[in-house]
Amino acid sequence: MKRNKVELDVDFIAGQQPLTTKEQKELSDHILAYKQKKNKVEIK
């Protein structure tokens, strides 16, 4: 039996306002650090 995938029409997650510049920078830095940590673990 095939399940239907429900797709939501969402512009923003967890809030009504878009992210501030500071929040965007913090999120970007966090993702970059995560990717670097992940790549470092895979190399070993």
C-alpha positions in Angstrom: 0.0 0.0 0.0 1.4 3.4 -1.0 1.2 6.2 1.5 0.4 9.7 0.4 3.0 12.4 1.2 1.4 15.5 2.7 3.2 18.7 1.6 2.6 21.8 3.7 2.5 25.3 2.2 4.9 27.0 4.8 7.0 30.1 4.3 8.5 30.2 7.8 9.2 27.6 10.4 8.8 28.3 14.1 7.7 31.8 13.9 5.8 34.5 11.9 8.7 36.8 11.1 11.7 36.1 8.9 15.1 35.6 10.5 17.2 38.6 11.4 20.6 39.1 9.9 22.2 38.1 13.2 20.1 34.9 13.3 20.9 34.1 9.7 24.7 34.5 10.5 24.4 32.3 13.6 22.5 29.6 11.8 25.0 29.7 8.9 28.0 29.4 11.3 26.4 26.5 13.1 25.7 24.6 9.9 29.3 25.3 8.6 30.7 24.0 11.9 28.5 20.9 11.8 29.6 20.1 8.2 33.3 20.6 9.1 32.9 18.3 12.1 31.2 15.7 10.1 33.9 15.8 7.4 36.6 15.5 10.0 35.0 12.4 11.5 34.6 10.8 8.1 38.3 11.3 7.2 39.5 9.3 10.2 
